[in-house]
Amino acid sequence: MLKQLTAATLLLSAVTFSPRIYAEILEQVLVKVNGEIITKTEFEARQVAELRTRPEFANSSPAGADLQRAVAEITPDLILAAVDELLLVQRGRENGFALGDAQFAQILENIKTSNNLQDDAKFQEALKQEGLSMADLRRNLERQMLVSQVQRVEILDKVSITDEEAKAFYEAHRQEFTAPAEVTLREILLEVKGNDRGINVAEDDTVREQAGDIRKRLLGGEPFPRLAGEFSVAASKANGGLIGPLKSEELAPALRDLLAKMQVGDITEPIRTQRGYQILKLESRTEAKLRSFEEARGDIGNRIGEQKLRGEREKYLDRLRGQATITWRNAELEKAYNTALAKRREASNQQASSQAETAK
């Protein structure tokens, strides 16, 4: 059955169905989760939505090998996500969560405002272009709300981080909280124009002398931004020759060595570059600095929280799966689902092991 769930069937506009056959496809059930179904058409819509996020497939043929491979790659994670979502939606309904009329109206107004679609006719046309009706939109928004509410109430609100955990994480990841050394420069670039026979020696000498004169004017106190705006051919002239901040580790070794010998405010001799002669001023320098625990506390909390949330979410979903009745009608999709689930559990186990090592 999975062989039918290929790129050739994803682009429904590329295939013509008789009404009877189309009705059968609409009703084709891939899996039942506690009695609720995921249909072939619904799942193909998820595949299409995912592929639309990949611009490299915008002009691909539905039967193209690259598109076929992409579908095969995304299918396991997509079917796992579809079942997970349905389990969370069902749990939300059990908890009595629902999208009320007033809440839906407010969300709808926010969507219209953010997309500049206050006109109802334009909004309806936008929905039509997305293949959605108002009922479809409300159903999708309610599913999102139910999933969000369940995760907040039953997972997120139960995640906590102790100071001991935060400090252990900080010590184990100190390098990640170190701000790199950076420099900010100003430049003036004078171009030496070549011809078919290469560089004109006389012109090269003229430009070098001009660069030397400009440097003397800079050392005499004339403002670098003004002279950069007057003489430089670099794009930075629009900003007074300012470039950076630049990470020191990303600079060419020769330039890094040159700057290491300079004090803030120093101006280089004219430097021969591929385009001509360049004058640099060291505007500012910051050394590599380790952020203190207190400075990094917010980032530490976010990162540990994200890790814990993923772990708790997987545990919660495992409990829901254990309590659920999942009946597959497509053997290939079941295999894809189990593959993705095994991969996710392996990643969770590795994360748990990493966290345990950090806590030691």
PEMO-V75226 format. One record per run of one state. SS is the DSSP state (2 for helix, 1 for strand, 0 for the rest). FROM is the first residue (numbers start at 0). LEN is the number of residues. Records with the same first field share a line. If there is no record, write none. Layout:
# PEMO-V75226
SS->FROM-LEN + FROM-LEN
This chain:
# PEMO-V75226
0->0-1 + 4-2 + 10-1 + 14-4 + 26-2 + 33-2 + 51-3 + 57-7 + 94-6 + 114-5 + 129-4 + 154-1 + 158-4 + 172-1 + 179-2 + 191-2 + 195-2 + 199-1 + 219-4 + 231-3 + 239-2 + 250-2 + 260-6 + 267-3 + 272-3 + 286-2 + 290-2 + 323-2 + 328-2 + 359-1
2->1-3 + 6-4 + 11-3 + 18-8 + 39-12 + 54-3 + 64-30 + 100-14 + 119-10 + 133-21 + 155-3 + 162-10 + 173-4 + 200-19 + 223-8 + 234-5 + 247-3 + 252-8 + 292-31 + 330-29
1->28-5 + 35-4 + 177-2 + 181-10 + 193-2 + 197-2 + 241-6 + 266-1 + 270-2 + 275-11 + 288-2 + 325-3
